[in-house]
Amino acid sequence: MSTDRDDAGTPIASRRARAAARVRGLAVDLTPLRASRDYRLLWLGEVVSHTGRHITVVALPFQVFLITRSPLAVGLIGAVQVVPLVVFSLAGGVIADRVDRRKLLAATQVGLAAVSGALALASLAGEPPLWFLYAAAAMISAISGLDSPTRTATVPRLVGDEHIASAIALEQTLFQVSDIVGPAVGGLILGTLGISWAYGIDALTFAVALLTVLAMRPLPPDPEHAEARHLAAFREGFRYLRGRRVLRSTFYVDLIAMVFGMPRALFPVLALTVFDVGPEGLGLLYAAPAVGALLGALGSGWVRHVRHQGRAVLWAVAVWGLAIAAFGLSRVFWVGLVFLGIAGAADVISAVFRSTILQRSVPDRLRGRLSAIHIAVVVGGPRLGDAEAGAVAALTTPAFSVVSGGLACVVGVGLLALLVPAFARYHAGDPT
């Protein structure tokens, strides 16, 4: 039987098989979902609950604006959430290293479902007072602060060191899908069923997540360290970072990217005065980085083969900064969306490698606390970026603020590489 060959004499079927293998190598790696039943349960539950949480992310500001007609009142939602989220994230890291993480995750799902249920009942009864909505926002933020570091610290134990990078890429895929689908579904629910239904459906998604957590095996703490005092345990997390410049650099580089290169506070003025696209276009500006990040996460199968992970983070953040600067120079709307998408894709790659460096170099007994510090940085950076972008725009112009911020991000990455050469040289598996 003859075999079809190309001009070089290579069997065509063999060439196609190699091409298909290369394509599969670029796709997001599903091995952690296949290899670990408990990780599969955790991930599926989070898909549902994270999407539900973003329904409330849309519903709560919408309801506050309907009651007050004040953009300032809507902005105060973020103000009341910052401190609880940072404080409870740091505290949650200590708690996650001292208790059964499965039980703590179950408790947070119950708490989040209860808050969403209370919002649903209050909205069904009439117009709730503004203080109640702010209190609910703060409670959601605090409970989420306990939940996030616990989830992050749980993943390495479920999937093993060899699959951490792939699992983190799957987590990023989950977040980006939720960031796109959740608000879209939330808007549809608000327009057709009403506010109380939005909160009620959110509560049901946490009930689903609770069932998946209860189906997991127990995740008890390391008995040797579970009895440490709270304050001593808290200090131990920060003490671990002393002398570990590579680990600290994963925090610094994210702050550089978010403080200087995060222009979301300027999206409204850009949509109305530069692109002239109205509220519909404004929504696309907010969605564009998430779309790019989703595409980047879906094509992240290659990350598990990258060994020079510090260098990869620096390049990814540099691409983020350049894409943001290009967005600031754009005067055609769809071109601006493309650059925001590129920025989002670069950001998710940076996040995967930063999280991989953190999780692979920290012992399990400290993963909760170090994950909490990481989350506090990730949460605080964008809000500082909002203030920086707004202040520079007030002194100059919105376009100058965006462009200068993106370029400052690139300069900051270059300075970090010079000041901490160990981070640029970091190779997967090296001690930090």
N, C-alpha and C positions, 0 to 999 in steps of 0.2 A: 504494500500500500504506500503510495507516494504522500509526502507531507509538503504542504504549501510553505514556501520560504520567501523571505524578502530578498532584496538585492544583495544584502551582505551574507546571505546563506543561513540566517537565523530563522528557525521555525516561527511562523506568524502566530500560532497558538501560544508558544512560549513567550513571545514578546508581549502579547495581550495579557497573559497571566502576570508578567512582571509589572506591566502598567497598572493593572487592577490592584496589585499588591501595594504599589506606591500610593495610589489613591486611598486605599484603606489605611495606610500609615499616616495620612494627613487627617483623617476623621477622628473625632473625639473617641478616646479609648473607653470602651464599656466593660473592660475586664473587672474593675471593682464591683460593678453591679452583678456580674455573673459569679464572681468568686465568693462574695460575702452576703449571706442571707440577711444579716442584721443591718449591713450598710444599705442593702436594697430597700429594706423597710424604712430606715431613717430617711433615705433620699426621696422615696415616693411620698412619705408623709410630709416632707418639707416642700415638695412640689405643690401639693394641695394647699398647705397652710400659708406658704409664702405668697401664693397667688391671692388667697383670701385676704391676707394682710394688706395687699396693695389695693384691694377694693375699698378698704377703710381709709387708706392713704388718700384716695380721691374723695370719698364721702365726707370725711370729717372737715376738711377745709371748705368744701362746697356748702355744708350745713352752716358753718360759722359765718360764711359770707352772706348766705341767705338771711341769717338773723341780724347781722350787724351792717351789711353793705360796706364794710371797712376792710381794705387790703391790709391795714396795720393789724387788725384783729386776727386776720388769717396768718400773717407773719409771726404773731406771738405764739402760734402753735409750735413752731420750731424752737422758739425761745424756751418754752416750758419743758421741752423734751430733751434739750442738750444735757443739762446737769444730771437728771436721773439716768440717762443712757450711759454717760461716762462713768458715773459713780457706781452704778449697779453692774456695769461691764467689768470694772476692776474687782468689785466684790464678788461677782459671779465667777471670776477666774479662781479665786481662793476657794470658794464653796465647791466648785466643780472638781477640785483636786482632793477634797475631803469627804465627799459623799458618793453614793452610787449615782453615776451620771444618768442612768436610765430613769431613776426615780425623780431626779431634778428636772429632766426633760418632760416627764409626765406632769409634774407640778406646774411648769411654765405653760404647758398647753391648756391645762385647766384654768389657769389665771387669765390667759389671753382670751379664751372662749368666754369666760365670765364677764370680762370688760366689754367685749363686743356684744354679748347678750344684754348687758345693762344699757348700752347705747341704743340697741334695737328697741327695748321696752320703753325707754325714756322718749324716744322719737315717736313711737306708736301712741304714747299718751298725749303728745302735743309738742310744743316747742320747749326743749330743755333749756335751763339757764346756761349762760355762757361759762360760768365757773365750773359747771359739771362737765362740759365738753373739754375744757382745759385740764381738769383733773383726770379725765379718762385718757387724754393724750399723754399725760405724765405717767400714768399707770402702765399704759401700753409700752412706753419707752423704758420704764424701769424693768418690767418683766422681760422684755426683749433683751435688755442688757444682761440678765441672768441666762437667757436661753442661748444667745449667740456664742459666747466662749465655750459653753458646755458642748454644743454641737461640734464646734471646731476642734476641741480637744478630743472628742470621741472618735472622730474619723480615723486617725492613724491606728488606733487599737483595733478597729474593725477591719481595715484593709491591709495592714502591714506596710512596712517601710517601702517595699518595692513598688507599691501601687499608690503612694501618696500623691505624686504629681498628677496622675490620671484622675484620682478622686477629687482633687481640688479643681481640676478642669471641669469635671462633671458638676461640682458645686457652682462654679461660675456660669455654666450653661443654664443651670436651674435658676439662678438669680436673674440672668438676663431675660429668659423667657417670661419669668414672673413680672419683671419690670415693664415688659411690653404688653402681655396678656392681661395682667391684673387691672391696670388703669383702664384699658379698653373695655373690659367686662364691667368694671365698676361704673364707668360712664353710661353704658347700656342699661345697667340695672337702675341707676338713678333716673334715667329718662323714661323708663317704662314701668318700673315697680315701686320706686320711691326709696327714701333714705332708710327707713326701718328695715326693708328687705335687704338692703346692702349690708347693714350690720349683722342681720340674722344669718345671711349666707356666710359671712366671714366667720361667725361663731361655729357654724357647722363644719367649716374646713378645719378648724382646730380640733373639733371632735374626731374627725378622720385621722388627723396627725396623732392624736392621743392613742387611738387604737393601734396604729403602727408601732408606736413606742412601747406600748404594753406587750406587744408580741415579740419584742426583742429580749435577748438574754440579759441578766443583770450585769452591770458594769461597776463593780465595787472599786474603791480607791486602793492605792498601795497601802497595806496595813502599817508599814513602817513609818509612813509620814502622815497618816490620816488624823493623828491626834495632835498635830502641831497647833500652837495657839494661832488664832486668826491674824493678829498683828504681825507675829513672827513669820507666818506663812506669806502674808502680803509683802513684807520686806524681802523675803527670800526671792520672790519673783523679780524684783528690781535688782537685787544683789547679783542675781545670775547674769544680768546684762553687763556688769562691770568687767572691763577688759575684753568683752566680745564685740569688737568694733564692727564685724560683719553683720551680726544680728541687729545692732543698733542702726546700721546703715539701711536695713530694710525699712525701718521706720522713717529715717531721715528722707529717703528718696521719695516715699509716698507723700510726705509733707511738702516737699519741693513741688511735686506734680500738682497737688491739690491746692496749695496756698497760692501759687503763682499762675497755674494753668487751668483753673476751674472757672469758666465764664458763665455758669448757669444763671447767676443773679442778673446778668445783662440780657438774657434771652428775651424778656418782654419788650425792652426798649429797642432791641435789634429787630424784632419781628414787626414792630409798629412803625419805626422810623427809618430803618435801613432797608429791610426787605419788603416792607409794606404788604405783609401776608395775613395780618389779622390773627385772631385767636386760633383758627385752624392750623395756620402755619406755626404758631407758637407751640402747639402740641407736638408737631413734627420735630421741632428743635429739641424738645426734651426727650423725644423717643429716639432720635438719630444715634446718640452714643450707645444706647442700649442695643439697638439693632446691630451696630458694628461690633459691639462686645459679644453679642450672641453668635454672630458669624465667626468671630475670632475664636470663641470657645468651641464651637462645633468643628472647627478645623484645627484643633489643638493637639491632635494625636501625636504630632512630632515633638511635643515638649518633653516627653519621657526620654528622648534620645539626646537631649541637650545636657552636656556636663558642665560647661562654663556658665553657671546660672547667674552669678553676679554680673557678668558682662551682659547677659541677656536682659537683665532688669534695666541696666543703664541704657542700652539701646532702645528698649521698649519705651522708656520714659522720655528719651530724646525724640522719638517718633511722635509720641503724644504731644510734646511741646511744639514741634514743627507743624503738626496738623492743626493745633489750636491757633497758632499764628496765621496759618493759611486761611483758616475759617474767618479770622478777623479781617483779612484782606479781601474776602469774597464779597462781591456785590450781586451775584446771581444766586438765588435762593437754593436751587438744587445742588449747585457747586458747594455751597456752605454745608449742606446736609451731608454730602459725600465726605468732606473733611472731618466733620464731627463723627461720622461712622468710622473713619480711619483712626481717629483719636480713641474711640471706644474700644476698637479691636486691640490697639497697642496697650491700653490700660488693662484689659483683661489678661493679656499675656504677662504684663508686669505683675499683676496680682497673683497669677498662678505660680510664678517663680519665687516671688517674695514669700508666699505662704509655704511653698515647698521647702525653702531654706529654713524657715522658722520651725516647721513641724519635724523635719528630719534631724535637726540639730539640738532639739530640746528633749530632755527625758520626759517620759509620760507623766511622772508625778508633778511636773511643772507646766505641762502643756496648757492647762486651764488658765493659769495665771499669765503666762506669756501671750496666749491667745487673747486674753482680756486686754492687755496693754496694746496689742496690735489693733484690736477693734476700737479702742478708745482713740488711737491715732487716726484710723480710717474714718471714724465718725466726726472727729473734731476738725480734721484738715479741710474738708469741703466747706464747712461753715466759716472757717477763717478765710477761705478762698472767696466766699461770697462777699465778706467785708472788704477784702483787698480789692476785688474787682470793682465794687461799687465806689470805693473811695477814690481809686485812680480815675474811674470814669467821670466822677464829679469834678475832679481837678483838670481833666483833659477832655477826651471824648470816649464813648464806648468802644469804638473801633481801636483806638490807641491802647485802651486798657487790655483788650483781648490780645492784640498783637504783642505788646510788650510783656504781658504775662506769659505767653507761650515761649517767647525768646528767653525770658528770665528763667523759665523752667529748664531750657537746654543749657544755659550757662551754669545753673545750679548743679545739674547732673555732671557737667564737666569738672566743676570744682570738687564735687564729692569724689569723683574718680581719682583726682589728684591728691586729695587730702587723705583718702582711705584706699590706698592701692590694693590692700588685701581684699576689699570687696570686689573690685574689678577682676582680681585674679581668682576669686572663689570658685572652686570646682566641687561639683556634687560629691558628697562623701567626705570632704575636708573637715577637720574640726574647726569650730568657730570660736 
